[in-house]
């Protein structure tokens, strides 16, 4: 009988895991010089995954946003290249408390039916603090057979569905970007500042405590119970700028025991480029 694996793994648990069993550790740091940073220093044994090259399709922000999902064939090849098979035990980390690409890779693996995958609580920094060994060596490992993928098993929403439900009281559209971006006061990545009218702002940073670690499942459950007001996962859509940090909130919800709702992958990067109605604080 399958027992649900917690989506969050603490650093002390990673230490024990490293000493007792075989697993695949993934470095999912993203941003400028991420791969170079990985080559300079990473958790010993970690394999690198690239957000733009491995976890997204060719960039066409107007159609699918800045980080659209890759094809099944491409993602299958990525998993094979990383040596991942359906039975693999996987732990993913980044250096942004899971909000970089770790949660996105977690969501994608869960979405193709992979059960045994976790995100490291506190990421690289927490593991180093706990005494996990670091390395600058080139990691060697074998690829696996093509990973079987036929569908995204987790729910997604497209731009038309968001348009349809954004003002419906039976539904809720959650924007996890920080408040200044939601209010339209700043926009560091996309062409226009603001938010989808009807969306509510619940910054992903609120999933974390003052130490940058995920709040307890009990605290997160209470928080999102108040936000969601008994709405079912079918009526909840979560988005961000380009479908990456939204996965941090989906991860937090799963950790809290809430059924994973829909991800709007295109997010603000797609919405803001398609002549849709937009809103700001004023």
Beta strands, then each sheet from edge to edge (+ up, - down):
strand 1: 8-9
strand 2: 24-27
strand 3: 42-43
strand 4: 47-48
strand 5: 90-93
strand 6: 117-120
strand 7: 134-135
strand 8: 156-157
strand 9: 172-175
strand 10: 195-196
strand 11: 200-201
strand 12: 236-239
strand 13: 262-264
strand 14: 278-279
sheet 1: 1+ 6+ 5+ 2+ 4+
sheet 2: 3+ 7-
sheet 3: 8+ 13+ 12+ 9+ 11+
sheet 4: 10+ 14-
end
